[in-house]
């Protein structure tokens, strides 16, 4: 029949009635919306509360205005850095999506075939479909027939046959019936055949659009890092409030009791002067607020933002595009990873891996198949396939046909037979016959046969030897064993034969069949995936392969990839899972390694079950059908070659579709987590020691040895610069040998507690030695509390923190371990030292710094340096204890 398509007027009417084929885009979060969301971070909330209190006290004249400015700068820097990084990567992602969605279709309009963008199609349009085309909308065939790959929609790798809907057929409107042979669906890919489809459903109403719309809700649970930081924020708040109240009480105790020499009458006189009491109470509250602010590590949110931003750039170079900044750290916390097989663990394309002749001689590449048998095999491949060769030399491409035929033709692409012959008859392959045949005439008059071994080999009475001569043949037990052996390695087998007879209609020649040999085809496991899977497993992460393949094929791939290793490893099928309750699956999930014949619903169910067990769950996928599970998982990895819907649902896009890139994402995630822990050690050692010093000082009758401006320097500049120093820590392979962190695990480990306690206690002890020992008074040119002594003490405190940074950045005895890979560390440390020297010598009354002599500088440096040997002793004790 002649197809003319819609006229311009009909297109206009259809568009008004049903709309066009464009899909409602997921509205991206604006920069300001992301910024607002980042203010929900637990640590930022604490800082905001501290800022409000400081502003109130500043208006009351009880604190300096620049302290509030300092906290505000810390908050703004932290939120802006993380927001800007995430927003930039989101823009990069949108560009990636735009490139992927530029699809043009061959459409009948006004009697002609024209190319139109996919979004311009309307209901009623007639679209020409050929091999390799993506089906642009839901519809029905009006001419021709197709084999289509619907795996992006239903996860089923088996090709589905589609044909013209017969007259009188009643469409029951079961929109998601993918088995309906008369319907085609948006997102499917044409594997073979030619047809014209009439569009019946467009845009959001298509099956593809319906699945995409289901992902618009936001039901994301908190990331592991957010849970851990929430606990840390609570602990720090309690510590700060308790410390602040205790210090306020200690301050009042000093004013009331110690200052009045424990004399009751003097104390009663003190209370009689209510103006003095009120003034001291305000000063005590102000001191408490300062301590609360000091207890909060202002630099932590900034450090997390900086380290995440720095690593996002590195990850992009390794083919990992981070869409959501929280996805990086979450990847490092994974307990279980559900991974697709095709294209992730395997290469995602069928390849011929072996050829075996009738005498069981096995050949690898086609170049190894020498002699006349190579010519016969080449002839069989080139003249009995629907695929074709395009280009020459290195530019050769195989197009058309299905995946199997493209793989077979690619095997012999550079070795075309020199026999001149033309095809005079053919029987195309179909799933019922399981074979195809072609009769050729010319220099060689022969029929070429290709198909399932059970259909071909049984009829062969002879076979070709290495020289290409036909000799008698009888099927042997050894050949059956070879075929079974190949099947056990997940290799599909095709048999090739010839006959001197001709095809008659749809009937094959009756006899004279000679076996050429069998070809083994499969989707090869990526060599780098095997290494990456082993690394991930050694990191304590359970890897589960989910595939639509048969159980035996899945097992073979899983064994080769290293996923199945122990006798306790379980291989489940979708049917077996369906017959089990969630509680039963929870009991065995730790042993599940493979799920075969999997349905899309299995993925979402497994994610939910794993999350109920408080595991941090990762999921990989590329199809529309994978999207709900990708969104539900703690971190969803979408493949770069996957659908737009899958990428929209993901946290991270793996641009090269490679499992080794997932391993890199996990490594970077662990690097970030370790960097955060190093910073916490550094920061809390400063904060805890400062709170201890501020608590004890009034009890001993001393003024706080650190002024408000000096505290601002410690809290703001040290925090910010330290964030830069620890943010550049390198990704070390040894991080992959660490056990994964539990979702509810305290971010401060036992090791960290020992280091924070040791460092803060030593700093406190040295501070008391510095401030209370007469020898230091005279050494620093004066009596106790002299301006030079306090200058020296402030410098000592800063230098102690500087030396402790070397302790904090590595758990190794060698403090310079991999320090050459973090160039920023040395720069920041030197910058802090230089600024401190300038402050100490030229700070004056504002900074309460009045300069030091060379001898005093040496004394301060040596005393501060003692924190290094003290912490080395701690490390040695722990190492001896754990050995």
HUGI-V547013 format. One record per helix or strand. SS is the DSSP state (H for helix, E for strand). FROM is the first residue (numbers start at 1). TO is the last residue. Records with the same first field share a line. If there is no record, write none. Layout:
SS = FROM-TO + FROM-TO
This chain:
E = 6-6 + 20-20 + 104-109 + 112-117 + 122-122 + 126-129 + 134-134 + 138-149 + 160-163 + 183-184 + 189-201 + 320-322 + 336-340 + 346-356 + 362-363 + 388-390 + 397-399 + 421-427 + 435-442 + 446-451 + 460-464 + 470-472 + 492-499 + 504-504 + 507-507 + 513-525 + 542-546 + 570-573 + 592-596 + 617-621 + 635-639 + 652-654 + 849-849
H = 8-18 + 31-38 + 42-59 + 65-100 + 118-120 + 151-154 + 203-205 + 207-216 + 224-258 + 264-272 + 274-295 + 299-317 + 326-332 + 366-368 + 372-382 + 393-395 + 403-411 + 453-459 + 477-488 + 527-538 + 551-561 + 574-578 + 582-591 + 600-612 + 624-632 + 644-649 + 659-699 + 708-727 + 733-737 + 750-772 + 774-779 + 787-808 + 819-821 + 823-842 + 844-847 + 854-882
